[in-house]
Amino acid sequence: MVLQYIWFLNEKSRNMHRIIFIFSLILTISKITSAETIQIDFTPYDSYSIEVAKIDVGDTIEWLPKNEGHNVEFLGGPDFDSLPEKSDLNAFYSVTFNLSGVYLYHCTPHGNTGMIGLVIVGNDFHNLKDIESIELSRTAKSVLERLIRIAKSDS
């Protein structure tokens, strides 16, 4: 009788472990399949089609060269040492964001004229002061202030 009770408890424990494992697997798969991809065009007006992109950790942004003479170069983010590399001019570019925070990027040839963009990952503004302290031209700084107001109003 005691042995049957112990066997029953062990079997119940194994079933519980199986249920927990399956539930964890479903959550992991649903997170992977729920990652989104946002597409941003280079416009003919020396700007990006989406200037403030709000995404979740694990989402991807693709920059599409719909207009020539533009690229993407990151100036700041939550971890300066792990910023994505600068893209080539007129090239498709894709970045998956795995670290939450604020990212600032610009078009290398047109950044001084205000062709900049923000990516807000996970609605996390912890490094905003670092982004605000990046040295920019007067025009780009004015655009950055506008983009920060937009980002904060949407949060």
ZAKOL-761870 format. One record per atom (N, C-alpha, C, CB): residue in one letter; atom name; z, y, x. Coordinates in Angstrom, 2 decimals. Glycine has a CB too. Layout:
<mifis>
> rest;atom;c3;c2;c1
> a;CA;Z;Y;X $
...
</mifis>
This chain:
<mifis>
> rest;atom;c3;c2;c1
> m;N;0.00;-1.18;0.81 $
> m;CA;0.00;0.00;0.00 $
> m;C;0.00;1.27;0.87 $
> m;CB;1.20;-0.01;-0.93 $
> v;N;0.83;1.29;1.89 $
> v;CA;0.90;2.44;2.78 $
> v;C;-0.43;2.59;3.53 $
> v;CB;2.08;2.29;3.77 $
> l;N;-1.00;1.49;3.98 $
> l;CA;-2.28;1.54;4.69 $
> l;C;-3.39;2.04;3.78 $
> l;CB;-2.64;0.16;5.24 $
> q;N;-3.38;1.65;2.53 $
> q;CA;-4.39;2.14;1.59 $
> q;C;-4.25;3.65;1.39 $
> q;CB;-4.28;1.40;0.25 $
> y;N;-3.03;4.14;1.33 $
> y;CA;-2.77;5.57;1.16 $
> y;C;-3.26;6.35;2.38 $
> y;CB;-1.27;5.82;0.91 $
> i;N;-2.99;5.84;3.58 $
> i;CA;-3.45;6.49;4.81 $
> i;C;-4.97;6.50;4.85 $
> i;CB;-2.87;5.78;6.06 $
> w;N;-5.61;5.37;4.50 $
> w;CA;-7.07;5.32;4.48 $
> w;C;-7.62;6.35;3.49 $
> w;CB;-7.56;3.90;4.11 $
> f;N;-6.98;6.47;2.33 $
> f;CA;-7.39;7.43;1.31 $
> f;C;-7.32;8.86;1.86 $
> f;CB;-6.52;7.29;0.05 $
> l;N;-6.23;9.20;2.56 $
> l;CA;-6.08;10.54;3.14 $
> l;C;-7.13;10.80;4.20 $
> l;CB;-4.68;10.71;3.73 $
> n;N;-7.39;9.81;5.06 $
> n;CA;-8.41;9.99;6.10 $
> n;C;-9.79;10.20;5.49 $
> n;CB;-8.43;8.77;7.03 $
> e;N;-10.11;9.44;4.45 $
> e;CA;-11.40;9.58;3.78 $
> e;C;-11.50;10.95;3.12 $
> e;CB;-11.60;8.46;2.73 $
> k;N;-10.44;11.41;2.51 $
> k;CA;-10.42;12.73;1.87 $
> k;C;-10.61;13.83;2.92 $
> k;CB;-9.09;12.94;1.11 $
> s;N;-9.98;13.68;4.08 $
> s;CA;-10.12;14.65;5.17 $
> s;C;-11.55;14.69;5.68 $
> s;CB;-9.15;14.31;6.32 $
> r;N;-12.16;13.52;5.85 $
> r;CA;-13.56;13.46;6.30 $
> r;C;-14.48;14.14;5.29 $
> r;CB;-13.99;12.00;6.53 $
> n;N;-14.25;13.91;4.03 $
> n;CA;-15.08;14.55;3.00 $
> n;C;-14.93;16.06;3.04 $
> n;CB;-14.71;14.01;1.61 $
> m;N;-13.72;16.54;3.24 $
> m;CA;-13.47;17.98;3.33 $
> m;C;-14.20;18.57;4.53 $
> m;CB;-11.96;18.26;3.42 $
> h;N;-14.15;17.87;5.67 $
> h;CA;-14.86;18.34;6.85 $
> h;C;-16.37;18.39;6.60 $
> h;CB;-14.55;17.43;8.05 $
> r;N;-16.89;17.40;5.92 $
> r;CA;-18.32;17.39;5.59 $
> r;C;-18.68;18.59;4.71 $
> r;CB;-18.72;16.08;4.88 $
> i;N;-17.85;18.86;3.72 $
> i;CA;-18.10;19.98;2.81 $
> i;C;-18.07;21.30;3.57 $
> i;CB;-17.07;19.99;1.66 $
> i;N;-17.09;21.47;4.44 $
> i;CA;-16.99;22.69;5.24 $
> i;C;-18.20;22.84;6.14 $
> i;CB;-15.69;22.70;6.08 $
> f;N;-18.62;21.74;6.78 $
> f;CA;-19.79;21.79;7.66 $
> f;C;-21.05;22.18;6.89 $
> f;CB;-19.98;20.43;8.35 $
> i;N;-21.27;21.56;5.74 $
> i;CA;-22.46;21.85;4.94 $
> i;C;-22.43;23.29;4.46 $
> i;CB;-22.57;20.88;3.74 $
> f;N;-21.29;23.77;4.03 $
> f;CA;-21.17;25.16;3.58 $
> f;C;-21.47;26.13;4.72 $
> f;CB;-19.76;25.42;3.01 $
> s;N;-20.94;25.85;5.91 $
> s;CA;-21.19;26.70;7.08 $
> s;C;-22.67;26.70;7.44 $
> s;CB;-20.36;26.23;8.28 $
> l;N;-23.30;25.55;7.37 $
> l;CA;-24.72;25.43;7.67 $
> l;C;-25.55;26.24;6.68 $
> l;CB;-25.15;23.97;7.64 $
> i;N;-25.20;26.17;5.41 $
> i;CA;-25.93;26.94;4.39 $
> i;C;-25.78;28.43;4.64 $
> i;CB;-25.41;26.59;2.98 $
> l;N;-24.58;28.89;4.98 $
> l;CA;-24.37;30.31;5.27 $
> l;C;-25.19;30.75;6.46 $
> l;CB;-22.90;30.58;5.52 $
> t;N;-25.21;29.95;7.51 $
> t;CA;-25.97;30.29;8.71 $
> t;C;-27.46;30.37;8.40 $
> t;CB;-25.71;29.26;9.83 $
> i;N;-27.97;29.40;7.71 $
> i;CA;-29.40;29.39;7.37 $
> i;C;-29.75;30.56;6.47 $
> i;CB;-29.78;28.06;6.69 $
> s;N;-28.89;30.88;5.51 $
> s;CA;-29.19;31.99;4.61 $
> s;C;-29.19;33.32;5.36 $
> s;CB;-28.18;32.04;3.46 $
> k;N;-28.34;33.47;6.37 $
> k;CA;-28.33;34.70;7.18 $
> k;C;-29.61;34.80;8.00 $
> k;CB;-27.09;34.74;8.10 $
> i;N;-30.04;33.68;8.56 $
> i;CA;-31.26;33.68;9.36 $
> i;C;-32.46;34.03;8.49 $
> i;CB;-31.46;32.31;10.04 $
> t;N;-32.54;33.43;7.32 $
> t;CA;-33.70;33.66;6.47 $
> t;C;-33.63;35.00;5.75 $
> t;CB;-33.82;32.55;5.46 $
> s;N;-32.48;35.65;5.74 $
> s;CA;-32.37;36.92;5.05 $
> s;C;-32.63;38.11;5.97 $
> s;CB;-31.01;37.06;4.42 $
> a;N;-32.85;37.87;7.26 $
> a;CA;-33.15;38.96;8.17 $
> a;C;-34.46;39.62;7.73 $
> a;CB;-33.26;38.45;9.65 $
> e;N;-34.49;40.93;7.81 $
> e;CA;-35.65;41.67;7.34 $
> e;C;-36.46;42.22;8.51 $
> e;CB;-35.21;42.81;6.43 $
> t;N;-37.70;42.55;8.21 $
> t;CA;-38.57;43.22;9.17 $
> t;C;-39.05;44.52;8.54 $
> t;CB;-39.77;42.32;9.58 $
> i;N;-38.83;45.61;9.25 $
> i;CA;-39.27;46.93;8.81 $
> i;C;-40.46;47.31;9.69 $
> i;CB;-38.09;48.01;8.92 $
> q;N;-41.48;47.91;9.08 $
> q;CA;-42.64;48.35;9.85 $
> q;C;-42.72;49.87;9.84 $
> q;CB;-43.94;47.75;9.28 $
> i;N;-42.90;50.44;11.03 $
> i;CA;-42.98;51.88;11.20 $
> i;C;-44.33;52.19;11.86 $
> i;CB;-41.78;52.43;12.07 $
> d;N;-45.07;53.11;11.26 $
> d;CA;-46.37;53.52;11.80 $
> d;C;-46.22;54.73;12.70 $
> d;CB;-47.36;53.83;10.66 $
> f;N;-47.13;54.84;13.66 $
> f;CA;-47.32;56.08;14.40 $
> f;C;-48.26;56.92;13.53 $
> f;CB;-47.91;55.83;15.89 $
> t;N;-47.82;58.09;13.09 $
> t;CA;-48.64;58.88;12.18 $
> t;C;-49.55;59.84;12.95 $
> t;CB;-47.75;59.67;11.19 $
> p;N;-50.57;60.39;12.28 $
> p;CA;-51.44;61.38;12.93 $
> p;C;-50.76;62.74;13.11 $
> p;CB;-52.72;61.55;12.12 $
> y;N;-49.52;62.85;12.62 $
> y;CA;-48.80;64.13;12.69 $
> y;C;-47.74;64.13;13.78 $
> y;CB;-48.15;64.43;11.36 $
> d;N;-47.91;63.28;14.79 $
> d;CA;-46.95;63.16;15.88 $
> d;C;-45.53;62.93;15.36 $
> d;CB;-46.98;64.41;16.77 $
> s;N;-45.43;61.95;14.48 $
> s;CA;-44.13;61.54;13.94 $
> s;C;-44.20;60.05;13.63 $
> s;CB;-43.74;62.37;12.66 $
> y;N;-43.06;59.49;13.30 $
> y;CA;-42.99;58.10;12.86 $
> y;C;-42.92;58.09;11.34 $
> y;CB;-41.76;57.36;13.49 $
> s;N;-43.53;57.08;10.72 $
> s;CA;-43.56;57.04;9.25 $
> s;C;-42.17;56.88;8.64 $
> s;CB;-44.45;55.90;8.78 $
> i;N;-41.25;56.27;9.37 $
> i;CA;-39.84;56.20;8.98 $
> i;C;-39.05;56.78;10.14 $
> i;CB;-39.38;54.70;8.64 $
> e;N;-38.39;57.90;9.91 $
> e;CA;-37.66;58.56;11.01 $
> e;C;-36.23;58.05;11.13 $
> e;CB;-37.65;60.06;10.80 $
> v;N;-35.64;57.62;10.02 $
> v;CA;-34.29;57.05;10.04 $
> v;C;-34.38;55.68;9.39 $
> v;CB;-33.25;57.97;9.29 $
> a;N;-34.21;54.65;10.20 $
> a;CA;-34.25;53.28;9.69 $
> a;C;-32.84;52.73;9.67 $
> a;CB;-35.19;52.37;10.55 $
> k;N;-32.39;52.31;8.49 $
> k;CA;-31.06;51.71;8.36 $
> k;C;-31.26;50.22;8.14 $
> k;CB;-30.24;52.35;7.18 $
> i;N;-30.74;49.43;9.06 $
> i;CA;-30.96;47.99;9.03 $
> i;C;-29.66;47.25;9.27 $
> i;CB;-32.01;47.57;10.07 $
> d;N;-29.70;45.94;9.09 $
> d;CA;-28.56;45.09;9.37 $
> d;C;-28.73;44.44;10.73 $
> d;CB;-28.39;44.02;8.27 $
> v;N;-27.62;43.98;11.29 $
> v;CA;-27.68;43.23;12.54 $
> v;C;-28.59;42.02;12.32 $
> v;CB;-26.25;42.79;13.02 $
> g;N;-29.49;41.79;13.26 $
> g;CA;-30.42;40.67;13.17 $
> g;C;-31.77;41.04;12.58 $
> g;CB;-29.82;39.60;12.35 $
> d;N;-31.89;42.25;12.02 $
> d;CA;-33.17;42.70;11.48 $
> d;C;-34.10;43.13;12.61 $
> d;CB;-32.97;43.86;10.48 $
> t;N;-35.38;43.18;12.30 $
> t;CA;-36.42;43.53;13.28 $
> t;C;-37.17;44.76;12.81 $
> t;CB;-37.39;42.35;13.51 $
> i;N;-37.52;45.61;13.76 $
> i;CA;-38.43;46.73;13.47 $
> i;C;-39.69;46.51;14.28 $
> i;CB;-37.76;48.13;13.82 $
> e;N;-40.83;46.69;13.60 $
> e;CA;-42.13;46.63;14.24 $
> e;C;-42.76;48.01;14.17 $
> e;CB;-43.05;45.55;13.58 $
> w;N;-43.20;48.52;15.31 $
> w;CA;-43.92;49.79;15.36 $
> w;C;-45.39;49.47;15.46 $
> w;CB;-43.44;50.68;16.56 $
> l;N;-46.17;50.06;14.55 $
> l;CA;-47.59;49.75;14.44 $
> l;C;-48.44;50.91;14.95 $
> l;CB;-47.95;49.42;12.99 $
> p;N;-49.34;50.66;15.87 $
> p;CA;-50.15;51.73;16.45 $
> p;C;-51.30;52.15;15.53 $
> p;CB;-50.70;51.30;17.80 $
> k;N;-50.97;52.77;14.42 $
> k;CA;-52.00;53.21;13.47 $
> k;C;-52.68;54.49;13.94 $
> k;CB;-51.37;53.44;12.08 $
> n;N;-52.12;55.12;14.96 $
> n;CA;-52.69;56.34;15.52 $
> n;C;-52.52;56.27;17.03 $
> n;CB;-52.02;57.63;14.91 $
> e;N;-53.50;56.71;17.78 $
> e;CA;-53.46;56.58;19.24 $
> e;C;-52.61;57.65;19.92 $
> e;CB;-54.87;56.63;19.80 $
> g;N;-52.15;57.29;21.12 $
> g;CA;-51.44;58.24;21.98 $
> g;C;-49.93;58.20;21.83 $
> g;CB;-51.91;59.60;21.69 $
> h;N;-49.39;57.14;21.20 $
> h;CA;-47.95;57.08;20.94 $
> h;C;-47.34;55.78;21.45 $
> h;CB;-47.67;57.24;19.45 $
> n;N;-46.04;55.81;21.63 $
> n;CA;-45.29;54.62;22.02 $
> n;C;-43.85;54.76;21.54 $
> n;CB;-45.34;54.40;23.57 $
> v;N;-42.99;53.86;22.00 $
> v;CA;-41.57;53.87;21.67 $
> v;C;-40.78;53.73;22.97 $
> v;CB;-41.20;52.73;20.65 $
> e;N;-39.87;54.68;23.20 $
> e;CA;-38.98;54.61;24.36 $
> e;C;-37.56;54.93;23.88 $
> e;CB;-39.43;55.61;25.50 $
> f;N;-36.63;54.01;24.10 $
> f;CA;-35.25;54.22;23.67 $
> f;C;-34.52;55.11;24.67 $
> f;CB;-34.52;52.88;23.51 $
> l;N;-33.81;56.11;24.13 $
> l;CA;-33.04;57.05;24.95 $
> l;C;-31.56;56.74;24.92 $
> l;CB;-33.28;58.47;24.47 $
> g;N;-31.10;56.07;23.89 $
> g;CA;-29.68;55.76;23.78 $
> g;C;-29.41;54.75;22.70 $
> g;CB;-28.89;57.01;23.49 $
> g;N;-28.26;54.11;22.83 $
> g;CA;-27.84;53.10;21.87 $
> g;C;-26.40;52.72;22.15 $
> g;CB;-28.75;51.87;21.91 $
> p;N;-25.89;51.72;21.46 $
> p;CA;-24.50;51.32;21.65 $
> p;C;-24.20;50.77;23.04 $
> p;CB;-24.13;50.30;20.62 $
> d;N;-25.21;50.22;23.70 $
> d;CA;-25.03;49.69;25.06 $
> d;C;-26.23;50.13;25.88 $
> d;CB;-24.88;48.12;25.07 $
> f;N;-26.06;51.20;26.65 $
> f;CA;-27.17;51.79;27.38 $
> f;C;-27.84;50.79;28.32 $
> f;CB;-26.69;53.00;28.17 $
> d;N;-27.06;49.87;28.88 $
> d;CA;-27.60;48.91;29.84 $
> d;C;-28.50;47.85;29.20 $
> d;CB;-26.48;48.23;30.57 $
> s;N;-28.45;47.71;27.89 $
> s;CA;-29.26;46.67;27.26 $
> s;C;-30.27;47.25;26.25 $
> s;CB;-28.36;45.67;26.56 $
> l;N;-30.70;48.49;26.49 $
> l;CA;-31.71;49.08;25.61 $
> l;C;-33.04;48.36;25.81 $
> l;CB;-31.86;50.59;25.89 $
> p;N;-33.83;48.26;24.73 $
> p;CA;-35.16;47.65;24.88 $
> p;C;-36.02;48.44;25.86 $
> p;CB;-35.86;47.55;23.52 $
> e;N;-36.95;47.76;26.50 $
> e;CA;-37.86;48.42;27.43 $
> e;C;-38.83;49.32;26.67 $
> e;CB;-38.64;47.38;28.26 $
> k;N;-39.37;50.30;27.39 $
> k;CA;-40.35;51.21;26.82 $
> k;C;-41.63;50.44;26.48 $
> k;CB;-40.65;52.38;27.80 $
> s;N;-42.23;50.76;25.35 $
> s;CA;-43.48;50.11;24.97 $
> s;C;-44.66;50.78;25.67 $
> s;CB;-43.68;50.14;23.44 $
> d;N;-45.76;50.09;25.68 $
> d;CA;-47.01;50.68;26.17 $
> d;C;-47.56;51.63;25.13 $
> d;CB;-48.04;49.58;26.52 $
> l;N;-48.41;52.54;25.57 $
> l;CA;-49.10;53.42;24.63 $
> l;C;-50.05;52.60;23.77 $
> l;CB;-49.87;54.55;25.37 $
> n;N;-50.16;52.98;22.51 $
> n;CA;-51.13;52.39;21.57 $
> n;C;-50.93;50.89;21.38 $
> n;CB;-52.53;52.66;22.06 $
> a;N;-49.70;50.41;21.51 $
> a;CA;-49.47;48.97;21.44 $
> a;C;-48.48;48.63;20.33 $
> a;CB;-48.94;48.44;22.78 $
> f;N;-48.70;47.47;19.71 $
> f;CA;-47.73;46.93;18.78 $
> f;C;-46.43;46.70;19.54 $
> f;CB;-48.24;45.60;18.11 $
> y;N;-45.29;46.97;18.89 $
> y;CA;-43.99;46.84;19.55 $
> y;C;-42.99;46.33;18.53 $
> y;CB;-43.52;48.20;20.16 $
> s;N;-42.16;45.38;18.94 $
> s;CA;-41.19;44.77;18.02 $
> s;C;-39.85;44.60;18.72 $
> s;CB;-41.71;43.40;17.52 $
> v;N;-38.78;44.97;18.01 $
> v;CA;-37.43;44.82;18.54 $
> v;C;-36.54;44.24;17.45 $
> v;CB;-36.87;46.19;19.05 $
> t;N;-35.78;43.21;17.80 $
> t;CA;-34.75;42.67;16.91 $
> t;C;-33.42;43.23;17.39 $
> t;CB;-34.74;41.08;16.91 $
> f;N;-32.66;43.82;16.48 $
> f;CA;-31.42;44.51;16.81 $
> f;C;-30.24;43.58;16.55 $
> f;CB;-31.28;45.82;16.01 $
> n;N;-29.56;43.20;17.61 $
> n;CA;-28.42;42.28;17.51 $
> n;C;-27.08;42.94;17.78 $
> n;CB;-28.61;41.13;18.46 $
> l;N;-27.09;44.24;18.01 $
> l;CA;-25.86;44.98;18.29 $
> l;C;-25.80;46.18;17.35 $
> l;CB;-25.80;45.43;19.79 $
> s;N;-24.69;46.32;16.63 $
> s;CA;-24.58;47.42;15.67 $
> s;C;-24.36;48.74;16.39 $
> s;CB;-23.44;47.15;14.68 $
> g;N;-24.77;49.80;15.73 $
> g;CA;-24.61;51.15;16.28 $
> g;C;-25.83;52.00;16.00 $
> g;CB;-24.35;51.09;17.78 $
> v;N;-25.86;53.18;16.63 $
> v;CA;-26.95;54.14;16.47 $
> v;C;-27.85;54.06;17.70 $
> v;CB;-26.40;55.60;16.26 $
> y;N;-29.16;53.98;17.46 $
> y;CA;-30.16;53.98;18.52 $
> y;C;-31.06;55.20;18.35 $
> y;CB;-31.00;52.65;18.51 $
> l;N;-31.35;55.88;19.44 $
> l;CA;-32.27;57.01;19.44 $
> l;C;-33.49;56.63;20.27 $
> l;CB;-31.59;58.31;20.00 $
> y;N;-34.67;56.87;19.71 $
> y;CA;-35.89;56.61;20.45 $
> y;C;-36.85;57.77;20.26 $
> y;CB;-36.54;55.28;20.01 $
> h;N;-37.85;57.84;21.13 $
> h;CA;-38.88;58.87;21.00 $
> h;C;-40.21;58.33;21.51 $
> h;CB;-38.48;60.14;21.77 $
> c;N;-41.25;59.11;21.26 $
> c;CA;-42.56;58.86;21.84 $
> c;C;-42.56;59.58;23.18 $
> c;CB;-43.74;59.35;20.88 $
> t;N;-42.82;58.86;24.25 $
> t;CA;-42.74;59.47;25.59 $
> t;C;-43.59;60.73;25.70 $
> t;CB;-43.18;58.46;26.64 $
> p;N;-44.87;60.73;25.29 $
> p;CA;-45.66;61.95;25.42 $
> p;C;-45.28;63.07;24.43 $
> p;CB;-47.10;61.62;25.25 $
> h;N;-44.65;62.72;23.31 $
> h;CA;-44.41;63.73;22.26 $
> h;C;-42.94;63.91;21.90 $
> h;CB;-45.17;63.35;21.03 $
> g;N;-42.05;63.34;22.66 $
> g;CA;-40.62;63.47;22.36 $
> g;C;-40.14;64.90;22.38 $
> g;CB;-39.82;62.66;23.33 $
> n;N;-40.65;65.70;23.33 $
> n;CA;-40.21;67.09;23.43 $
> n;C;-40.64;67.93;22.24 $
> n;CB;-40.73;67.71;24.69 $
> t;N;-41.67;67.46;21.54 $
> t;CA;-42.12;68.20;20.35 $
> t;C;-41.48;67.67;19.07 $
> t;CB;-43.65;68.13;20.23 $
> g;N;-40.55;66.72;19.23 $
> g;CA;-39.77;66.26;18.08 $
> g;C;-40.18;64.91;17.51 $
> g;CB;-39.86;67.25;17.02 $
> m;N;-41.02;64.16;18.21 $
> m;CA;-41.38;62.83;17.72 $
> m;C;-40.29;61.86;18.14 $
> m;CB;-42.78;62.37;18.25 $
> i;N;-39.23;61.83;17.33 $
> i;CA;-38.08;60.98;17.61 $
> i;C;-37.71;60.20;16.34 $
> i;CB;-36.86;61.83;18.10 $
> g;N;-36.90;59.18;16.54 $
> g;CA;-36.43;58.40;15.41 $
> g;C;-35.05;57.83;15.68 $
> g;CB;-37.41;57.27;15.11 $
> l;N;-34.37;57.51;14.60 $
> l;CA;-33.05;56.88;14.69 $
> l;C;-33.09;55.52;14.02 $
> l;CB;-31.96;57.77;14.03 $
> v;N;-32.36;54.58;14.60 $
> v;CA;-32.12;53.29;13.97 $
> v;C;-30.61;53.17;13.83 $
> v;CB;-32.73;52.09;14.80 $
> i;N;-30.15;52.95;12.61 $
> i;CA;-28.74;52.76;12.34 $
> i;C;-28.56;51.28;11.99 $
> i;CB;-28.22;53.71;11.17 $
> v;N;-27.87;50.55;12.85 $
> v;CA;-27.70;49.11;12.66 $
> v;C;-26.29;48.84;12.13 $
> v;CB;-27.95;48.33;13.99 $
> g;N;-26.23;48.17;11.00 $
> g;CA;-24.95;47.79;10.42 $
> g;C;-24.15;48.96;9.88 $
> g;CB;-24.14;47.07;11.43 $
> n;N;-24.82;50.09;9.59 $
> n;CA;-24.14;51.30;9.11 $
> n;C;-22.97;51.69;10.01 $
> n;CB;-23.64;51.09;7.67 $
> d;N;-23.17;51.49;11.31 $
> d;CA;-22.12;51.71;12.33 $
> d;C;-22.47;52.96;13.14 $
> d;CB;-21.98;50.47;13.27 $
> f;N;-21.63;53.98;13.03 $
> f;CA;-21.86;55.25;13.72 $
> f;C;-20.91;55.44;14.91 $
> f;CB;-21.69;56.41;12.74 $
> h;N;-20.34;54.36;15.43 $
> h;CA;-19.30;54.49;16.46 $
> h;C;-19.78;55.21;17.72 $
> h;CB;-18.79;53.13;16.84 $
> n;N;-21.07;55.16;18.03 $
> n;CA;-21.57;55.79;19.25 $
> n;C;-22.37;57.06;18.97 $
> n;CB;-22.44;54.80;20.02 $
> l;N;-22.18;57.64;17.80 $
> l;CA;-22.95;58.83;17.43 $
> l;C;-22.72;59.99;18.40 $
> l;CB;-22.59;59.26;16.01 $
> k;N;-21.51;60.19;18.87 $
> k;CA;-21.23;61.29;19.81 $
> k;C;-22.05;61.12;21.09 $
> k;CB;-19.73;61.34;20.16 $
> d;N;-22.21;59.87;21.55 $
> d;CA;-23.03;59.61;22.74 $
> d;C;-24.49;59.98;22.48 $
> d;CB;-22.92;58.13;23.16 $
> i;N;-24.98;59.66;21.29 $
> i;CA;-26.36;59.98;20.93 $
> i;C;-26.54;61.50;20.87 $
> i;CB;-26.74;59.33;19.57 $
> e;N;-25.57;62.19;20.26 $
> e;CA;-25.65;63.65;20.15 $
> e;C;-25.61;64.34;21.51 $
> e;CB;-24.51;64.17;19.29 $
> s;N;-25.04;63.70;22.51 $
> s;CA;-24.93;64.32;23.83 $
> s;C;-26.14;64.07;24.74 $
> s;CB;-23.68;63.82;24.52 $
> i;N;-27.10;63.33;24.28 $
> i;CA;-28.31;63.08;25.08 $
> i;C;-29.09;64.38;25.21 $
> i;CB;-29.20;61.96;24.43 $
> e;N;-29.53;64.67;26.41 $
> e;CA;-30.26;65.91;26.67 $
> e;C;-31.67;65.82;26.10 $
> e;CB;-30.31;66.21;28.19 $
> l;N;-31.99;66.75;25.21 $
> l;CA;-33.29;66.81;24.55 $
> l;C;-33.80;68.24;24.57 $
> l;CB;-33.20;66.29;23.10 $
> s;N;-35.10;68.41;24.33 $
> s;CA;-35.65;69.75;24.19 $
> s;C;-35.03;70.40;22.95 $
> s;CB;-37.21;69.72;24.08 $
> r;N;-35.16;71.70;22.84 $
> r;CA;-34.60;72.41;21.69 $
> r;C;-35.20;71.88;20.38 $
> r;CB;-34.85;73.94;21.82 $
> t;N;-36.50;71.65;20.38 $
> t;CA;-37.16;71.13;19.17 $
> t;C;-36.66;69.74;18.82 $
> t;CB;-38.69;71.11;19.37 $
> a;N;-36.60;68.86;19.82 $
> a;CA;-36.13;67.49;19.57 $
> a;C;-34.67;67.50;19.12 $
> a;CB;-36.29;66.62;20.84 $
> k;N;-33.86;68.37;19.70 $
> k;CA;-32.44;68.46;19.30 $
> k;C;-32.33;68.88;17.84 $
> k;CB;-31.68;69.46;20.21 $
> s;N;-33.17;69.81;17.42 $
> s;CA;-33.16;70.26;16.02 $
> s;C;-33.57;69.11;15.09 $
> s;CB;-34.11;71.47;15.83 $
> v;N;-34.59;68.35;15.50 $
> v;CA;-35.01;67.20;14.69 $
> v;C;-33.88;66.16;14.64 $
> v;CB;-36.30;66.56;15.27 $
> l;N;-33.23;65.92;15.78 $
> l;CA;-32.12;64.95;15.81 $
> l;C;-31.02;65.37;14.85 $
> l;CB;-31.56;64.82;17.24 $
> e;N;-30.66;66.63;14.83 $
> e;CA;-29.62;67.09;13.90 $
> e;C;-30.01;66.83;12.45 $
> e;CB;-29.36;68.59;14.10 $
> r;N;-31.29;67.05;12.12 $
> r;CA;-31.77;66.77;10.77 $
> r;C;-31.69;65.28;10.46 $
> r;CB;-33.21;67.28;10.59 $
> l;N;-32.09;64.44;11.41 $
> l;CA;-32.07;63.00;11.19 $
> l;C;-30.64;62.47;11.05 $
> l;CB;-32.78;62.28;12.35 $
> i;N;-29.71;63.04;11.78 $
> i;CA;-28.30;62.63;11.66 $
> i;C;-27.77;63.00;10.28 $
> i;CB;-27.43;63.31;12.77 $
> r;N;-28.13;64.18;9.78 $
> r;CA;-27.71;64.57;8.42 $
> r;C;-28.26;63.58;7.39 $
> r;CB;-28.19;66.01;8.08 $
> i;N;-29.52;63.19;7.55 $
> i;CA;-30.13;62.22;6.64 $
> i;C;-29.39;60.89;6.74 $
> i;CB;-31.64;62.03;6.97 $
> a;N;-29.14;60.42;7.97 $
> a;CA;-28.47;59.13;8.17 $
> a;C;-27.08;59.12;7.54 $
> a;CB;-28.37;58.80;9.66 $
> k;N;-26.34;60.20;7.72 $
> k;CA;-24.99;60.28;7.17 $
> k;C;-24.99;60.39;5.64 $
> k;CB;-24.25;61.46;7.77 $
> s;N;-25.99;61.07;5.10 $
> s;CA;-26.03;61.23;3.64 $
> s;C;-26.38;59.92;2.95 $
> s;CB;-27.03;62.31;3.23 $
> d;N;-27.05;59.02;3.64 $
> d;CA;-27.42;57.74;3.06 $
> d;C;-26.34;56.68;3.24 $
> d;CB;-28.72;57.26;3.67 $
> s;N;-25.29;56.98;4.01 $
> s;CA;-24.29;55.93;4.31 $
> s;C;-23.28;55.75;3.23 $
> s;CB;-23.58;56.23;5.58 $
</mifis>
